[in-house]
Amino acid sequence: MSDKVNEGLWAWKQSENNNRMIELQAGADAVGEVRLGYFGGSAFRITTPAGLTLMIDPWRNPPWGTWNWYLCDFPEVEVDIGLSTHAHFDHDALHRLRASTLLDRLIGRFEFADVTITGIADKHVSDASHADVDWAGLTRKLTPLETLPPNNWRSFDNTIYVIETGGLRILHWGDNRPDPGPGVWEQIGQIDVALLPIDGSKHILGYDQVAALRAKIGAKIVVPHHYFIWNVTHRASTLTTPNEWMESQTNSQWAESPEIALPRDWVKSQDGLALCFGENVCFEPPQFGAAKDSTELA
């Protein structure tokens, strides 16, 4: 028998309402800078100059319950718009958000206030033979789930997001394959800030693939995500830190806080900056002791 109380979305129990969205749709002044906040995993909050907030790819632990990737639940953050790139547990926890609008695997164009979101349909990585652990390959061996396109199951589809606001074009790659299908590059176009899955285990993209992708889209700034964070991520995830990749970059910078401003002129002046949040996240993770030297996991 189904659990009627706890199944499905819980917006009907949330105390928040549409008041902010009503103000924004009336034409709020777009004054200020774009802000980018990191929540671990592949989760980012983007705040537009008008104050509209978007959360991309909130995470959860695997729903089958036999092992975990995360040491805590994703915080119940209030945002205006929640987005998910694909139907994997570490990207699809939209139910954790107190959001006015949910865009799950958006394909097409969404415009509101001072933001335009373009969702481009493509495919999840299905060949990660370059990685320390080829999770897609293991999935094919251990389950009936089909990971190879074109007949893959839904969880091996992916939406690439291009978010335009404040004069910037921000890309969230999700877990997309490095060689997307026809027409995808044209839809992506030139990018100012690219949020790319980068870690030492090469879980999604290999370093050569990152370099090729970055050159293709002309990214001014690359921000790693999908990596190990002490007190947030289990080692059982097999993820490692982005330290090795960061150290290989000739132009790199570690953010000093979990949220940063992205002034348009500053972003446009950058030339291949690698900008990493490291272990900075926009919530208080559980404390299991002093932070360790993360180079051991690099």
ABEGO torsion letter per residue (X at the ends): XBBAAABEBAAAABABBAAAAAAAAAGBBBBEBBBBBBAEEABBBBBBAAGBBBBBGBBBBBAAGABBABABBBBBBBBABBBBABBBAAAABAAABBBABBBBGBBEBBBBEABBBBBBBBBBBABAAABABBAAAAAAAABABBABOAABBAAABBBBBBBBBGGBBBBBAEABBABBBBGAAAAAEBBABBBBBBBAAGAABBAAAAAAAAAAAGBABBBBBGBBBBGABBAAAGBBBAAAAAAABABBBBBABABBBBBAAAAAABBGBBBBAEABBABBBBBAEBBBBAAAAX
